[in-house]
Amino acid sequence: MECTSSGDVPTVKEACTSSCTTQAGPDVCASDACACTKAGDVCSQTFPASCGYKSETVYSCSGDKTLPVEKAPCKSSTVCLTTASGPTCTPADCICKDDGSHCGSTFVEDCGLQNNTLYKCTNGALPLATKDCAPGICSANVIKGTGEFRASADDKCIDQCACKEENVPICASAFDPVCNYDNKTLMTCGNVGGVPTVKETCTLSCTMQPGPDVCTFNPCTCTKVGDACGESFPSTCGLDKDTVYSCAADKALPQKKIACDE
């Protein structure tokens, strides 16, 4: 009630939704924990569980101190999340579990995120797109494919000519052609995002495979320094089996030294 002066009849100032609290100074309405604090939509978990509102449901508030009205329940397997733009229903797996940067590919497909885009995460919020990694690649796209993916790691955009893994030999042909790397070269990577360096020039070709890539060598080349009989090489090499050949180095072509019938 409100009293304008002593002796006047009090008038109604406000109907309390819960109760009126007598205190030192002006008395006040006790706030109802189950009532709205402003106009707009809210998630049901905004209110105490004791209010009995449906879980994972969007409620509408017409104003301050009004009771919320059910607007729309979230679909099965989704949760109601309060965001800066209002409540939204989303799969639980689409909500960030930490603070950091993550590739879109680290989230489930239902989230509708772009695999090759880097997102900024704040724990408990939805991921926000910060950068499209094209023409490069988002690091988790590569690491996940190798079975070494760790969801807690900070991801980043990697240049198409830079290393996508660390301490792993990789064929030059694995990189984009614009990098102009020699396809018959085995490269080595020191760290993710670094520039690959030449580890070995393959005599035949470089073979990409699960795990470290390797050079494929010409079967007609030497395997060590020293002399070798022609019969130690495949017959397709066309060497005389009764001739001694000299090998100057590993992977070098054998040179005729002496025929056994001479």
C-alpha positions as CSV (number, residue, x, y, z in Angstrom):
1,M,0.0,0.0,0.0
2,E,1.0,3.7,-0.3
3,C,0.3,6.4,2.2
4,T,0.7,10.0,0.9
5,S,0.3,11.6,4.4
6,S,-0.5,10.7,8.0
7,G,-4.2,9.9,8.6
8,D,-5.0,9.3,4.9
9,V,-6.5,6.1,3.6
10,P,-3.8,3.9,2.0
11,T,-4.0,3.1,-1.7
12,V,-2.8,0.0,-3.5
13,K,0.6,0.6,-5.0
14,E,1.4,-2.9,-6.1
15,A,-0.1,-6.4,-5.9
16,C,2.8,-8.7,-4.8
17,T,3.1,-12.0,-6.6
18,S,4.6,-13.7,-3.6
19,S,4.3,-11.7,-0.4
20,C,4.9,-8.2,1.1
21,T,8.0,-7.8,3.3
22,T,7.9,-5.5,6.3
23,Q,11.3,-3.9,7.0
24,A,13.2,-0.9,8.3
25,G,12.3,1.9,5.8
26,P,9.9,1.4,3.0
27,D,8.2,-2.1,2.8
28,V,8.6,-4.0,-0.4
29,C,7.1,-6.9,-2.4
30,A,9.1,-10.1,-2.0
31,S,10.2,-11.2,-5.4
32,D,8.7,-14.4,-6.7
33,A,11.5,-16.7,-7.9
34,C,9.1,-18.2,-10.3
35,A,8.1,-14.9,-11.9
36,C,9.8,-13.1,-14.8
37,T,12.1,-10.2,-14.3
38,K,11.6,-8.6,-17.8
39,A,9.7,-9.1,-21.0
40,G,11.1,-11.6,-23.5
41,D,11.7,-15.4,-23.9
42,V,13.7,-17.5,-21.4
43,C,14.8,-21.0,-20.9
44,S,12.9,-22.9,-18.2
45,Q,16.2,-23.6,-16.3
46,T,16.3,-19.8,-15.6
47,F,13.9,-20.5,-12.8
48,P,14.3,-22.8,-9.8
49,A,13.3,-26.5,-10.3
50,S,10.8,-26.0,-7.5
51,C,8.7,-23.9,-9.9
52,G,7.7,-27.0,-11.8
53,Y,8.2,-25.6,-15.3
54,K,9.0,-28.1,-18.1
55,S,12.7,-28.8,-18.5
56,E,14.4,-27.8,-21.8
57,T,11.5,-25.6,-22.8
58,V,11.3,-22.0,-24.0
59,Y,8.9,-19.8,-22.0
60,S,7.6,-16.3,-22.8
61,C,7.5,-13.4,-20.4
62,S,5.1,-10.5,-21.0
63,G,6.8,-8.3,-18.4
64,D,8.5,-7.9,-15.0
65,K,6.9,-9.9,-12.2
66,T,4.6,-11.8,-14.6
67,L,4.4,-15.6,-14.7
68,P,6.1,-17.2,-17.7
69,V,4.0,-18.9,-20.3
70,E,5.2,-22.0,-22.2
71,K,6.1,-21.2,-25.7
72,A,7.9,-24.2,-27.2
73,P,9.6,-27.3,-25.9
74,C,13.0,-28.2,-27.3
75,K,13.0,-31.3,-29.5
76,S,14.3,-34.6,-28.1
77,S,18.2,-34.7,-27.8
78,T,18.4,-30.9,-27.7
79,V,18.7,-28.5,-24.8
80,C,17.6,-25.0,-24.2
81,L,20.6,-22.6,-24.1
82,T,20.5,-18.9,-23.2
83,T,22.5,-16.8,-25.7
84,A,23.0,-13.1,-26.2
85,S,20.2,-13.1,-28.8
86,G,17.8,-15.1,-26.7
87,P,17.1,-18.8,-25.9
88,T,17.7,-21.4,-28.5
89,C,17.3,-25.2,-28.7
90,T,20.5,-26.9,-29.7
91,P,22.1,-30.4,-29.4
92,A,24.2,-30.6,-26.3
93,D,27.2,-31.6,-28.3
94,C,27.1,-28.2,-30.1
95,I,27.8,-26.4,-26.9
96,C,31.5,-25.5,-26.2
97,K,33.1,-27.6,-23.4
98,D,36.1,-25.2,-22.9
99,D,37.6,-21.9,-23.8
100,G,39.7,-22.0,-27.0
101,S,39.7,-22.3,-30.8
102,H,38.3,-25.4,-32.5
103,C,37.7,-26.5,-36.1
104,G,34.1,-27.0,-37.2
105,S,34.9,-30.6,-37.9
106,T,35.4,-31.3,-34.1
107,F,31.6,-30.9,-33.6
108,V,28.8,-33.3,-34.6
109,E,27.2,-32.8,-38.1
110,D,23.9,-31.7,-36.5
111,C,25.6,-28.5,-35.4
112,G,25.7,-27.4,-39.0
113,L,29.2,-25.9,-38.7
114,Q,31.7,-25.7,-41.6
115,N,34.5,-28.3,-41.2
116,N,37.3,-26.0,-42.5
117,T,36.3,-23.0,-40.4
118,L,37.9,-22.0,-37.1
119,Y,35.5,-21.3,-34.3
120,K,36.0,-19.4,-31.0
121,C,34.7,-21.3,-28.0
122,T,33.6,-20.0,-24.6
123,N,32.7,-22.8,-22.1
124,G,28.9,-23.2,-22.1
125,A,28.2,-21.1,-25.1
126,L,27.8,-21.8,-28.8
127,P,30.9,-21.6,-31.0
128,L,31.4,-18.4,-33.0
129,A,33.1,-18.5,-36.5
130,T,36.3,-16.5,-36.6
131,K,38.1,-17.6,-39.8
132,D,37.6,-19.6,-42.9
133,C,40.8,-21.6,-43.3
134,A,40.5,-22.0,-47.1
135,P,42.7,-22.3,-49.2
136,G,44.6,-23.8,-46.3
137,I,43.1,-26.3,-43.8
138,C,41.9,-26.3,-40.2
139,S,44.5,-28.4,-38.2
140,A,42.0,-30.7,-36.6
141,N,40.8,-31.9,-40.0
142,V,44.2,-33.5,-40.5
143,I,45.0,-34.6,-37.0
144,K,41.6,-36.2,-36.6
145,G,42.2,-38.3,-39.8
146,T,45.4,-39.7,-38.3
147,G,43.7,-41.0,-35.2
148,E,45.7,-38.6,-33.1
149,F,42.9,-36.0,-32.7
150,R,42.5,-34.5,-29.2
151,A,39.4,-32.4,-28.7
152,S,41.0,-30.4,-26.0
153,A,43.8,-29.1,-28.2
154,D,43.7,-25.6,-29.6
155,D,43.2,-25.7,-33.4
156,K,44.4,-23.3,-36.0
157,C,44.4,-22.5,-39.7
158,I,47.3,-24.0,-41.6
159,D,48.7,-22.7,-44.9
160,Q,48.3,-25.2,-47.7
161,C,52.1,-25.4,-48.2
162,A,52.8,-25.8,-44.4
163,C,53.1,-28.9,-42.3
164,K,49.9,-30.4,-41.0
165,E,51.5,-32.8,-38.6
166,E,54.7,-32.7,-36.6
167,N,57.7,-35.1,-36.7
168,V,56.2,-37.2,-39.6
169,P,57.9,-37.8,-43.0
170,I,55.5,-36.9,-45.8
171,C,55.7,-37.0,-49.5
172,A,55.8,-33.7,-51.3
173,S,52.9,-34.8,-53.5
174,A,50.7,-34.6,-50.4
175,F,50.9,-30.8,-50.6
176,D,48.9,-28.6,-53.0
177,P,50.5,-28.3,-56.5
178,V,50.8,-24.5,-56.0
179,C,53.6,-25.2,-53.5
180,N,55.8,-26.4,-56.3
181,Y,57.4,-29.2,-54.2
182,D,59.2,-32.0,-56.1
183,N,56.8,-34.9,-56.0
184,K,59.7,-37.4,-55.9
185,T,60.9,-35.9,-52.6
186,L,60.3,-37.1,-49.1
187,M,59.8,-34.1,-46.8
188,T,60.1,-33.8,-43.0
189,C,58.0,-31.6,-40.8
190,G,59.3,-30.2,-37.5
191,N,56.0,-28.7,-36.3
192,V,52.5,-28.1,-37.3
193,G,52.3,-24.9,-39.4
194,G,56.0,-24.9,-40.2
195,V,57.7,-25.1,-43.6
196,P,58.6,-28.7,-44.6
197,T,62.2,-29.4,-45.5
198,V,63.7,-32.1,-47.8
199,K,64.5,-35.3,-46.0
200,E,65.4,-37.4,-49.0
201,T,65.2,-37.4,-52.8
202,C,63.6,-40.6,-53.9
203,T,65.2,-42.4,-56.8
204,L,61.9,-43.8,-58.1
205,S,58.9,-42.2,-56.3
206,C,57.5,-41.3,-52.9
207,T,54.8,-43.5,-51.5
208,M,52.0,-42.1,-49.3
209,Q,50.7,-44.6,-46.8
210,P,49.2,-44.9,-43.3
211,G,51.8,-43.6,-40.9
212,P,55.1,-42.1,-42.2
213,D,55.5,-41.9,-46.0
214,V,58.5,-43.6,-47.6
215,C,60.6,-43.4,-50.7
216,T,60.1,-46.1,-53.3
217,F,63.5,-47.0,-54.7
218,N,64.6,-48.4,-58.0
219,P,65.2,-52.1,-57.4
220,C,68.2,-51.9,-59.8
221,T,70.1,-49.5,-57.5
222,C,72.6,-50.5,-54.8
223,T,71.6,-50.9,-51.2
224,K,75.0,-50.3,-49.8
225,V,78.6,-49.4,-50.7
226,G,80.8,-52.3,-52.0
227,D,80.9,-54.9,-54.7
228,A,77.9,-57.2,-55.7
229,C,77.3,-59.9,-58.1
230,G,74.9,-59.2,-61.0
231,E,72.7,-62.0,-59.9
232,S,71.9,-60.2,-56.6
233,F,69.8,-57.7,-58.7
234,P,66.4,-58.5,-60.3
235,S,66.7,-60.1,-63.7
236,T,64.7,-57.2,-65.1
237,C,67.6,-54.9,-64.5
238,G,69.5,-56.6,-67.4
239,L,72.7,-57.1,-65.5
240,D,75.0,-60.0,-66.2
241,K,74.6,-62.5,-63.3
242,D,78.2,-63.6,-63.7
243,T,79.7,-60.2,-63.4
244,V,80.9,-58.3,-60.3
245,Y,79.5,-54.8,-60.0
246,S,80.8,-51.9,-57.9
247,C,78.4,-49.8,-55.8
248,A,79.7,-46.3,-54.9
249,A,76.8,-45.5,-52.6
250,D,73.4,-46.6,-51.3
251,K,70.8,-46.1,-54.1
252,A,73.6,-45.5,-56.7
253,L,73.5,-47.5,-60.0
254,P,75.9,-50.4,-60.0
255,Q,79.0,-50.1,-62.3
256,K,80.5,-53.1,-64.0
257,K,83.8,-54.0,-62.4
258,I,84.9,-57.4,-63.7
259,A,83.3,-60.3,-65.5
260,C,83.9,-63.7,-63.8
261,D,85.0,-65.3,-67.1
262,E,87.6,-62.7,-67.8
